[in-house]
Amino acid sequence: MSNLTTTLPFWDEVVANAQMDHDQKQPFFSMAPMEAVTDTIFRRVVAKAGAPDVYYTEFTNASSMIHPKAKFSVQGRLAVAENEQQPIAQIWGGRPDDIAGAAKLLPSMGYRAVDINMGCPDATVIKNGAGSDLIRHEDLARQIVAAAKQSGLPVSVKTRLGFYKTEEFREWLPIILRQNVAVLTVHLRTRQEMSKVPAHFEFIDDILAMRDDIAPQTLIQINGDIKTRQQGLDLAKAHPGLDGIMIGRGIFENPYAFEKSPRQHTLTESIDLLNLQLDLFDEVNATVTPKHFEALKRYFKIYLRGFAHASALRQMLMETHSTDEVRTVLARELATVYEAVANDKHIYRDNAAASADMAAATARKVASETD
């Protein structure tokens, strides 16, 4: 990751690299840890499209990491390719001893930082006393941070405003800040809200004031409804105390979300990204851990959108059962697609433009249903 000539502590290095070649403070950008998404395959695809400053792994069960048998079932979640930028390991669990044991394994695997998931809204995770359930169990949350610190790695926490109500953040976040974590990432919604309401940007300044008062050395990163680097920069400009911006679901609308100089992308570029993902899928499936092909289908819409014939092509790919079948369909259909796009009044638009159109259509639909 480092572009620096000297080795700095991990998060100091992240901040310094983000600041490089800028006179004014710049936030660092990260891709959010996402279940069944942010593995070594997709991280490398995003790196090709436009790299963030920081990557995270999929969230990984600490109990499985230390279990003699279960540890093999999670090894793919923590796999890092030889030529890949080292991500941050995100782990979860409700038992401090498991967290301690799992975190201690990470340095030998090349990890330089560990993040604790205290925001996952999944019912199964909550049933295990982990994820966002820790918002309701303050003492356990403290113990888990302390356990992770036994690894010697810098510890960060990703959480939400609260479990039931947004105002819970006024009591919850100070508890985490007092644990002297390296970074506190706040998804600006509650567990109950899931992602069904707009992110609460109105609380950013209050969160920054808490940080400044309680733990000025802790970096604050925010997450929720930020789709592009430019949106993140605008938000950081409006709230100068922000240190980091995390983009999650926005990457599904625009794989180029992190690029520093946004530009129009061609259909060929998007197809190239799809082919890269197919190649990396085969590589990981053969050399690291078995991968389920069906999970790959969720990515087709990322690359095949923004032109009039995208839906038909996606439907063909949804009926495939292997990467070779996907390649066969592309080889058979792309010449026709390019010809149709060239002759169609609906010229190819990049993902950002397509997403803007989709957002506008959704807004119109909601407005009509409200009237």
Secondary structure, 3 states (H helix, E strand, C coil): CCCCCCCCCHHHHHHHHHHCCCCCCCCEEEECCCCCCCCHHHHHHHHHHHCCCECECCCEEHHHHHCCCHHHHCHHHHCCCCCCCCCEEEEECCCHHHHHHHHHHCHHHCCCCEEEEECCCCHHHHHCCCHHHHHHCHHHHHHHHHHHHCCCCCEEEEEECCCCCHHHHHHHHHHHHCCCCCEEEEECCCCCCCCCCCCCHHHHHHHHHHHHHHCCCCEEEEECCCCCHHHHHHHHHHCCCCCEEEECCHHHHCCCCCCCCCCCCCHHHHHHHHHHHHHHHHHHHHHCCCCCHHHHHHHHHHHCCCCCCHHHHHHHHHCCCCHHHHHHHHHHHHHHHHHHHHHCCCCCCCHHHHHHHHHHHHHHHHHHHHC
